[in-house]
Amino acid sequence: MDTRELAIQRAISNFNTGVYSSQRAAAKAYGIPLSTLHGRLRGATTSGLSY
């Protein structure tokens, strides 16, 4: 798993457990786009898995 994917997974985990109260805060803390985090939380797959 690359570092970007790891950051996304950690942001999702920390958001879901309440470490961050907003998606924006979790995305900012891990340096990932808010749209990426939002999409993943809604069930989007990685581009590598999609193709």
C-alpha distance matrix in Angstrom:
0.0 3.8 6.7 8.3 6.3 6.5 10.1 10.9 10.2 12.3 14.8 15.3 15.7 18.1 20.0 20.6 21.8 24.1 22.8 23.2 26.2 25.1 22.2 23.3 23.1 19.6 18.5 20.6 19.4 15.7 16.9 15.7 18.3 20.3 20.4 16.6 16.8 20.0 18.8 15.9 18.4 20.7 18.5 17.1 14.2 11.6 13.4 11.3 12.4 15.8 16.9
3.8 0.0 3.8 5.6 5.5 6.2 8.8 10.2 10.8 12.4 14.4 15.6 16.6 18.4 20.1 21.3 22.7 24.5 22.8 22.7 25.7 24.4 21.4 21.9 21.8 18.5 16.9 18.5 17.6 13.8 14.3 13.4 16.2 18.7 19.0 15.4 16.0 19.4 18.5 16.1 18.9 21.3 19.5 17.6 15.0 11.9 13.1 11.5 13.6 16.5 17.4
6.7 3.8 0.0 3.8 5.5 5.0 6.1 8.7 9.8 10.4 12.2 14.2 15.2 16.2 18.1 19.9 20.9 22.3 20.3 20.1 23.3 22.0 19.3 19.5 18.9 15.8 14.3 15.5 14.2 10.5 11.2 11.0 14.3 16.9 17.9 14.6 14.7 18.5 18.3 16.0 18.4 21.2 20.0 18.4 16.5 13.5 15.0 14.3 16.3 18.9 20.1
8.3 5.6 3.8 0.0 3.8 5.4 5.1 6.3 8.7 9.9 10.6 12.5 14.3 15.4 16.5 18.4 20.1 21.2 19.4 18.6 21.4 19.7 16.6 16.7 16.7 13.8 11.6 13.2 12.8 9.0 9.0 7.9 10.8 13.4 14.2 10.9 11.5 15.1 14.9 13.0 15.7 18.3 17.4 15.5 13.9 11.0 12.4 12.5 14.7 16.7 18.2
6.3 5.5 5.5 3.8 0.0 3.8 5.4 5.0 6.2 8.6 9.8 10.6 12.3 14.2 15.3 16.5 18.4 20.0 18.8 18.4 21.0 19.4 16.3 17.2 17.4 14.1 12.4 14.8 14.3 10.6 11.5 9.6 12.1 14.0 14.2 10.6 10.7 14.1 13.4 10.8 13.5 16.0 14.6 13.0 11.1 8.6 10.9 10.7 12.0 14.4 16.4
6.5 6.2 5.0 5.4 3.8 0.0 3.8 5.4 5.1 6.2 8.6 9.9 10.5 12.1 14.1 15.3 16.5 18.2 16.7 16.8 19.9 19.0 16.3 17.4 16.8 13.2 12.5 14.6 13.1 9.6 11.5 10.7 13.8 15.4 16.4 13.0 12.1 15.7 15.6 12.7 14.6 17.7 16.5 15.6 14.0 12.0 14.6 14.1 15.1 17.8 19.8
10.1 8.8 6.1 5.1 5.4 3.8 0.0 3.8 5.5 5.1 6.1 8.6 9.8 10.4 12.0 14.1 15.3 16.4 14.5 14.1 17.2 16.0 13.4 14.0 13.3 9.9 9.0 10.8 9.4 5.8 7.9 7.5 11.0 12.4 14.1 11.2 10.0 13.8 14.5 12.2 13.7 17.0 16.6 15.8 15.0 13.1 15.6 16.0 17.2 19.3 21.5
10.9 10.2 8.7 6.3 5.0 5.4 3.8 0.0 3.8 5.5 5.1 6.2 8.6 9.9 10.5 12.2 14.3 15.4 14.3 13.5 16.0 14.4 11.3 12.5 12.7 9.2 8.0 10.9 10.5 7.4 9.0 7.0 9.4 10.2 11.3 8.1 6.7 10.3 10.8 8.4 10.0 13.2 12.9 12.2 11.7 10.4 13.2 14.2 14.9 16.7 19.3
10.2 10.8 9.8 8.7 6.2 5.1 5.5 3.8 0.0 3.8 5.5 5.1 6.1 8.6 9.9 10.6 12.3 14.3 13.5 13.6 16.2 15.3 12.7 14.7 14.5 10.7 10.7 13.7 12.5 9.8 12.3 10.7 13.0 13.3 14.2 11.0 9.0 12.0 12.3 9.1 10.0 13.4 12.5 12.7 11.9 11.3 14.7 15.0 15.0 17.2 20.0
12.3 12.4 10.4 9.9 8.6 6.2 5.1 5.5 3.8 0.0 3.8 5.4 5.0 6.0 8.4 9.8 10.5 12.1 10.6 11.2 14.3 14.0 12.2 13.8 12.6 8.9 9.9 12.2 10.1 8.0 11.3 10.9 13.7 13.8 15.6 13.0 10.4 13.6 14.8 11.9 12.0 15.7 15.6 16.0 15.6 14.9 18.1 18.5 18.7 20.9 23.7
14.8 14.4 12.2 10.6 9.8 8.6 6.1 5.1 5.5 3.8 0.0 3.8 5.5 5.2 6.0 8.5 10.0 10.6 9.3 8.6 11.4 10.5 8.4 10.1 9.2 5.3 6.4 9.2 7.8 6.4 9.4 8.7 10.9 10.4 12.6 10.6 7.6 10.6 12.5 10.3 10.1 13.8 14.5 14.9 15.3 14.9 18.0 19.1 19.4 21.0 24.0
15.3 15.6 14.2 12.5 10.6 9.9 8.6 6.2 5.1 5.4 3.8 0.0 3.8 5.5 5.2 6.1 8.6 10.0 10.1 9.6 11.6 10.7 8.5 11.2 11.1 7.6 8.7 12.1 11.4 10.1 12.6 11.0 12.4 11.2 12.5 10.5 7.1 9.2 10.7 8.0 7.0 10.8 11.4 12.5 13.3 13.7 17.1 18.4 18.0 19.4 22.7
15.7 16.6 15.2 14.3 12.3 10.5 9.8 8.6 6.1 5.0 5.5 3.8 0.0 3.8 5.5 5.2 6.2 8.6 8.6 9.6 12.0 12.3 11.1 13.9 12.9 9.5 11.5 14.3 12.6 11.7 14.9 13.9 15.8 14.7 16.3 14.2 10.9 12.8 14.3 11.3 10.0 13.6 13.9 15.4 15.8 16.3 19.9 20.6 20.0 21.8 25.1
18.1 18.4 16.2 15.4 14.2 12.1 10.4 9.9 8.6 6.0 5.2 5.5 3.8 0.0 3.8 5.5 5.2 6.2 5.1 6.3 9.2 10.2 9.8 12.1 10.3 7.3 10.2 12.3 10.3 10.4 13.8 13.6 15.6 14.4 16.7 15.2 11.6 13.6 15.8 13.5 11.9 15.6 16.6 18.0 18.7 19.0 22.3 23.3 23.1 24.8 28.0
20.0 20.1 18.1 16.5 15.3 14.1 12.0 10.5 9.9 8.4 6.0 5.2 5.5 3.8 0.0 3.8 5.5 5.2 5.8 5.0 6.7 7.0 6.7 9.7 8.6 6.2 9.1 11.7 10.7 11.2 14.0 13.3 14.4 12.3 14.4 13.6 9.8 10.9 13.6 11.9 9.6 13.1 14.8 16.4 17.9 18.6 21.9 23.4 23.0 24.2 27.6
20.6 21.3 19.9 18.4 16.5 15.3 14.1 12.2 10.6 9.8 8.5 6.1 5.2 5.5 3.8 0.0 3.8 5.5 7.7 8.1 8.9 9.7 9.5 12.9 12.3 9.9 12.5 15.3 14.4 14.5 17.4 16.2 17.1 14.9 16.4 15.3 11.6 12.1 14.2 12.1 9.2 12.4 13.7 16.1 17.6 18.9 22.4 23.8 22.8 24.0 27.5
21.8 22.7 20.9 20.1 18.4 16.5 15.3 14.3 12.3 10.5 10.0 8.6 6.2 5.2 5.5 3.8 0.0 3.8 5.8 8.0 9.3 11.3 11.9 14.9 13.4 11.2 14.5 16.7 14.9 15.4 18.7 18.3 19.7 17.8 19.7 18.5 14.8 15.6 17.9 15.6 13.0 16.2 17.3 19.7 20.8 21.9 25.5 26.5 25.6 27.1 30.6
24.1 24.5 22.3 21.2 20.0 18.2 16.4 15.4 14.3 12.1 10.6 10.0 8.6 6.2 5.2 5.5 3.8 0.0 3.8 5.2 5.9 8.7 10.4 13.0 11.1 9.9 13.5 15.2 13.7 15.1 18.1 18.0 19.2 16.9 19.2 18.7 15.0 15.5 18.4 16.8 14.0 17.1 18.9 21.1 22.7 23.6 27.0 28.4 27.8 29.0 32.5
22.8 22.8 20.3 19.4 18.8 16.7 14.5 14.3 13.5 10.6 9.3 10.1 8.6 5.1 5.8 7.7 5.8 3.8 0.0 3.8 6.6 9.1 10.6 12.4 9.6 8.3 12.1 13.1 10.9 12.6 15.8 16.4 18.1 16.4 19.2 18.5 15.0 16.3 19.2 17.5 15.4 18.9 20.5 22.1 23.3 23.6 26.9 28.1 28.0 29.5 32.7
23.2 22.7 20.1 18.6 18.4 16.8 14.1 13.5 13.6 11.2 8.6 9.6 9.6 6.3 5.0 8.1 8.0 5.2 3.8 0.0 3.8 5.6 7.3 8.7 6.1 5.7 9.4 10.3 9.0 11.2 13.8 14.2 15.4 13.3 16.3 16.2 12.7 13.8 17.1 16.0 13.9 17.2 19.3 20.7 22.2 22.6 25.6 27.2 27.3 28.4 31.6
26.2 25.7 23.3 21.4 21.0 19.9 17.2 16.0 16.2 14.3 11.4 11.6 12.0 9.2 6.7 8.9 9.3 5.9 6.6 3.8 0.0 3.8 7.1 8.7 7.1 8.0 11.2 12.1 11.8 14.2 16.3 16.2 16.6 13.8 16.5 17.1 13.7 13.7 17.2 16.8 14.2 16.9 19.6 21.2 23.3 24.1 27.0 29.1 28.9 29.6 32.9
25.1 24.4 22.0 19.7 19.4 19.0 16.0 14.4 15.3 14.0 10.5 10.7 12.3 10.2 7.0 9.7 11.3 8.7 9.1 5.6 3.8 0.0 3.8 5.3 5.3 6.5 8.7 10.0 10.9 12.9 14.3 13.7 13.4 10.3 13.0 14.0 10.9 10.5 14.3 14.4 12.1 14.6 17.5 18.7 21.0 21.7 24.4 26.7 26.7 27.1 30.4
22.2 21.4 19.3 16.6 16.3 16.3 13.4 11.3 12.7 12.2 8.4 8.5 11.1 9.8 6.7 9.5 11.9 10.4 10.6 7.3 7.1 3.8 0.0 3.8 5.5 5.2 6.1 8.5 9.9 10.9 12.0 10.6 10.1 7.0 9.5 10.3 7.1 7.1 10.8 11.0 9.3 11.8 14.6 15.3 17.6 18.1 20.6 23.1 23.2 23.5 26.7
23.3 21.9 19.5 16.7 17.2 17.4 14.0 12.5 14.7 13.8 10.1 11.2 13.9 12.1 9.7 12.9 14.9 13.0 12.4 8.7 8.7 5.3 3.8 0.0 3.8 5.5 5.2 6.1 8.5 10.2 10.3 9.6 8.7 5.9 9.3 10.7 8.6 8.9 12.5 13.3 12.4 14.7 17.4 17.5 19.6 19.6 21.6 24.2 24.8 25.0 27.9
23.1 21.8 18.9 16.7 17.4 16.8 13.3 12.7 14.5 12.6 9.2 11.1 12.9 10.3 8.6 12.3 13.4 11.1 9.6 6.1 7.1 5.3 5.5 3.8 0.0 3.8 5.5 5.2 6.1 8.7 9.8 10.4 10.8 8.9 12.5 13.2 10.6 11.8 15.3 15.3 14.2 17.1 19.5 19.8 21.5 21.3 23.6 25.8 26.5 27.1 30.0
19.6 18.5 15.8 13.8 14.1 13.2 9.9 9.2 10.7 8.9 5.3 7.6 9.5 7.3 6.2 9.9 11.2 9.9 8.3 5.7 8.0 6.5 5.2 5.5 3.8 0.0 3.8 5.5 5.2 6.4 8.5 8.6 9.9 8.5 11.7 11.3 8.4 10.4 13.5 12.7 11.8 15.2 17.0 17.3 18.6 18.3 20.9 22.8 23.4 24.3 27.3
18.5 16.9 14.3 11.6 12.4 12.5 9.0 8.0 10.7 9.9 6.4 8.7 11.5 10.2 9.1 12.5 14.5 13.5 12.1 9.4 11.2 8.7 6.1 5.2 5.5 3.8 0.0 3.8 5.5 5.4 5.9 5.1 6.1 5.4 8.8 8.5 6.5 9.0 11.7 11.5 11.6 14.6 16.2 15.8 17.0 16.2 18.3 20.4 21.4 22.1 24.9
20.6 18.5 15.5 13.2 14.8 14.6 10.8 10.9 13.7 12.2 9.2 12.1 14.3 12.3 11.7 15.3 16.7 15.2 13.1 10.3 12.1 10.0 8.5 6.1 5.2 5.5 3.8 0.0 3.8 5.5 5.0 6.4 7.6 7.7 11.4 11.5 10.1 12.4 15.2 15.2 15.4 18.2 20.0 19.4 20.5 19.4 21.2 23.2 24.5 25.3 27.8
19.4 17.6 14.2 12.8 14.3 13.1 9.4 10.5 12.5 10.1 7.8 11.4 12.6 10.3 10.7 14.4 14.9 13.7 10.9 9.0 11.8 10.9 9.9 8.5 6.1 5.2 5.5 3.8 0.0 3.8 5.7 8.0 10.4 10.7 14.2 13.6 11.6 14.3 17.0 16.2 16.2 19.6 21.0 20.7 21.4 20.2 22.4 23.8 25.1 26.4 28.8
15.7 13.8 10.5 9.0 10.6 9.6 5.8 7.4 9.8 8.0 6.4 10.1 11.7 10.4 11.2 14.5 15.4 15.1 12.6 11.2 14.2 12.9 10.9 10.2 8.7 6.4 5.4 5.5 3.8 0.0 3.8 5.7 9.0 10.2 13.2 11.6 10.1 13.5 15.5 14.3 15.0 18.4 19.2 18.5 18.6 17.0 19.2 20.4 21.8 23.3 25.6
16.9 14.3 11.2 9.0 11.5 11.5 7.9 9.0 12.3 11.3 9.4 12.6 14.9 13.8 14.0 17.4 18.7 18.1 15.8 13.8 16.3 14.3 12.0 10.3 9.8 8.5 5.9 5.0 5.7 3.8 0.0 3.8 6.8 9.0 11.9 10.7 10.5 13.6 15.4 14.9 16.2 19.1 20.0 18.7 18.9 16.9 18.4 19.9 21.8 22.9 24.9
15.7 13.4 11.0 7.9 9.6 10.7 7.5 7.0 10.7 10.9 8.7 11.0 13.9 13.6 13.3 16.2 18.3 18.0 16.4 14.2 16.2 13.7 10.6 9.6 10.4 8.6 5.1 6.4 8.0 5.7 3.8 0.0 3.8 6.4 8.5 7.0 7.3 10.5 11.8 11.6 13.3 15.8 16.6 15.1 15.4 13.6 15.0 17.0 18.7 19.5 21.6
18.3 16.2 14.3 10.8 12.1 13.8 11.0 9.4 13.0 13.7 10.9 12.4 15.8 15.6 14.4 17.1 19.7 19.2 18.1 15.4 16.6 13.4 10.1 8.7 10.8 9.9 6.1 7.6 10.4 9.0 6.8 3.8 0.0 3.8 5.4 5.3 6.6 8.7 10.0 11.0 12.7 14.5 15.8 14.0 15.0 13.7 14.7 17.3 18.9 19.0 21.2
20.3 18.7 16.9 13.4 14.0 15.4 12.4 10.2 13.3 13.8 10.4 11.2 14.7 14.4 12.3 14.9 17.8 16.9 16.4 13.3 13.8 10.3 7.0 5.9 8.9 8.5 5.4 7.7 10.7 10.2 9.0 6.4 3.8 0.0 3.8 5.4 5.2 6.0 8.5 9.9 10.6 12.3 14.4 13.3 15.2 14.8 16.3 19.2 20.1 19.9 22.6
20.4 19.0 17.9 14.2 14.2 16.4 14.1 11.3 14.2 15.6 12.6 12.5 16.3 16.7 14.4 16.4 19.7 19.2 19.2 16.3 16.5 13.0 9.5 9.3 12.5 11.7 8.8 11.4 14.2 13.2 11.9 8.5 5.4 3.8 0.0 3.8 5.5 5.0 6.0 8.5 9.8 10.5 12.3 10.7 12.9 12.8 13.9 17.2 18.0 17.2 19.9
16.6 15.4 14.6 10.9 10.6 13.0 11.2 8.1 11.0 13.0 10.6 10.5 14.2 15.2 13.6 15.3 18.5 18.7 18.5 16.2 17.1 14.0 10.3 10.7 13.2 11.3 8.5 11.5 13.6 11.6 10.7 7.0 5.3 5.4 3.8 0.0 3.8 5.5 5.2 6.2 8.6 9.9 10.7 8.7 10.1 9.5 11.0 13.9 14.8 14.5 17.3
16.8 16.0 14.7 11.5 10.7 12.1 10.0 6.7 9.0 10.4 7.6 7.1 10.9 11.6 9.8 11.6 14.8 15.0 15.0 12.7 13.7 10.9 7.1 8.6 10.6 8.4 6.5 10.1 11.6 10.1 10.5 7.3 6.6 5.2 5.5 3.8 0.0 3.8 5.4 5.2 6.2 8.7 10.0 9.4 11.0 11.1 13.5 16.0 16.3 16.6 19.7
20.0 19.4 18.5 15.1 14.1 15.7 13.8 10.3 12.0 13.6 10.6 9.2 12.8 13.6 10.9 12.1 15.6 15.5 16.3 13.8 13.7 10.5 7.1 8.9 11.8 10.4 9.0 12.4 14.3 13.5 13.6 10.5 8.7 6.0 5.0 5.5 3.8 0.0 3.8 5.5 5.2 6.4 8.9 8.8 11.6 12.7 14.8 17.8 17.6 17.2 20.5
18.8 18.5 18.3 14.9 13.4 15.6 14.5 10.8 12.3 14.8 12.5 10.7 14.3 15.8 13.6 14.2 17.9 18.4 19.2 17.1 17.2 14.3 10.8 12.5 15.3 13.5 11.7 15.2 17.0 15.5 15.4 11.8 10.0 8.5 6.0 5.2 5.4 3.8 0.0 3.8 5.4 5.1 6.4 5.3 8.3 9.8 11.7 14.8 14.4 13.6 16.9
15.9 16.1 16.0 13.0 10.8 12.7 12.2 8.4 9.1 11.9 10.3 8.0 11.3 13.5 11.9 12.1 15.6 16.8 17.5 16.0 16.8 14.4 11.0 13.3 15.3 12.7 11.5 15.2 16.2 14.3 14.9 11.6 11.0 9.9 8.5 6.2 5.2 5.5 3.8 0.0 3.8 5.3 5.0 4.7 6.7 8.2 11.1 13.5 12.7 12.9 16.4
18.4 18.9 18.4 15.7 13.5 14.6 13.7 10.0 10.0 12.0 10.1 7.0 10.0 11.9 9.6 9.2 13.0 14.0 15.4 13.9 14.2 12.1 9.3 12.4 14.2 11.8 11.6 15.4 16.2 15.0 16.2 13.3 12.7 10.6 9.8 8.6 6.2 5.2 5.4 3.8 0.0 3.8 5.5 7.3 9.8 11.8 14.9 17.1 16.0 16.1 19.8
20.7 21.3 21.2 18.3 16.0 17.7 17.0 13.2 13.4 15.7 13.8 10.8 13.6 15.6 13.1 12.4 16.2 17.1 18.9 17.2 16.9 14.6 11.8 14.7 17.1 15.2 14.6 18.2 19.6 18.4 19.1 15.8 14.5 12.3 10.5 9.9 8.7 6.4 5.1 5.3 3.8 0.0 3.8 6.0 9.5 12.2 14.8 17.4 15.9 15.2 18.9
18.5 19.5 20.0 17.4 14.6 16.5 16.6 12.9 12.5 15.6 14.5 11.4 13.9 16.6 14.8 13.7 17.3 18.9 20.5 19.3 19.6 17.5 14.6 17.4 19.5 17.0 16.2 20.0 21.0 19.2 20.0 16.6 15.8 14.4 12.3 10.7 10.0 8.9 6.4 5.0 5.5 3.8 0.0 3.8 6.4 9.8 12.5 14.6 12.6 12.2 16.0
17.1 17.6 18.4 15.5 13.0 15.6 15.8 12.2 12.7 16.0 14.9 12.5 15.4 18.0 16.4 16.1 19.7 21.1 22.1 20.7 21.2 18.7 15.3 17.5 19.8 17.3 15.8 19.4 20.7 18.5 18.7 15.1 14.0 13.3 10.7 8.7 9.4 8.8 5.3 4.7 7.3 6.0 3.8 0.0 3.8 6.8 9.0 11.6 10.1 9.2 12.9
14.2 15.0 16.5 13.9 11.1 14.0 15.0 11.7 11.9 15.6 15.3 13.3 15.8 18.7 17.9 17.6 20.8 22.7 23.3 22.2 23.3 21.0 17.6 19.6 21.5 18.6 17.0 20.5 21.4 18.6 18.9 15.4 15.0 15.2 12.9 10.1 11.0 11.6 8.3 6.7 9.8 9.5 6.4 3.8 0.0 3.8 6.4 8.2 6.5 6.4 10.1
11.6 11.9 13.5 11.0 8.6 12.0 13.1 10.4 11.3 14.9 14.9 13.7 16.3 19.0 18.6 18.9 21.9 23.6 23.6 22.6 24.1 21.7 18.1 19.6 21.3 18.3 16.2 19.4 20.2 17.0 16.9 13.6 13.7 14.8 12.8 9.5 11.1 12.7 9.8 8.2 11.8 12.2 9.8 6.8 3.8 0.0 3.8 5.3 5.3 6.3 9.1
13.4 13.1 15.0 12.4 10.9 14.6 15.6 13.2 14.7 18.1 18.0 17.1 19.9 22.3 21.9 22.4 25.5 27.0 26.9 25.6 27.0 24.4 20.6 21.6 23.6 20.9 18.3 21.2 22.4 19.2 18.4 15.0 14.7 16.3 13.9 11.0 13.5 14.8 11.7 11.1 14.9 14.8 12.5 9.0 6.4 3.8 0.0 3.8 5.4 5.0 6.6
11.3 11.5 14.3 12.5 10.7 14.1 16.0 14.2 15.0 18.5 19.1 18.4 20.6 23.3 23.4 23.8 26.5 28.4 28.1 27.2 29.1 26.7 23.1 24.2 25.8 22.8 20.4 23.2 23.8 20.4 19.9 17.0 17.3 19.2 17.2 13.9 16.0 17.8 14.8 13.5 17.1 17.4 14.6 11.6 8.2 5.3 3.8 0.0 3.8 5.5 5.9
12.4 13.6 16.3 14.7 12.0 15.1 17.2 14.9 15.0 18.7 19.4 18.0 20.0 23.1 23.0 22.8 25.6 27.8 28.0 27.3 28.9 26.7 23.2 24.8 26.5 23.4 21.4 24.5 25.1 21.8 21.8 18.7 18.9 20.1 18.0 14.8 16.3 17.6 14.4 12.7 16.0 15.9 12.6 10.1 6.5 5.3 5.4 3.8 0.0 3.8 5.6
15.8 16.5 18.9 16.7 14.4 17.8 19.3 16.7 17.2 20.9 21.0 19.4 21.8 24.8 24.2 24.0 27.1 29.0 29.5 28.4 29.6 27.1 23.5 25.0 27.1 24.3 22.1 25.3 26.4 23.3 22.9 19.5 19.0 19.9 17.2 14.5 16.6 17.2 13.6 12.9 16.1 15.2 12.2 9.2 6.4 6.3 5.0 5.5 3.8 0.0 3.8
16.9 17.4 20.1 18.2 16.4 19.8 21.5 19.3 20.0 23.7 24.0 22.7 25.1 28.0 27.6 27.5 30.6 32.5 32.7 31.6 32.9 30.4 26.7 27.9 30.0 27.3 24.9 27.8 28.8 25.6 24.9 21.6 21.2 22.6 19.9 17.3 19.7 20.5 16.9 16.4 19.8 18.9 16.0 12.9 10.1 9.1 6.6 5.9 5.6 3.8 0.0
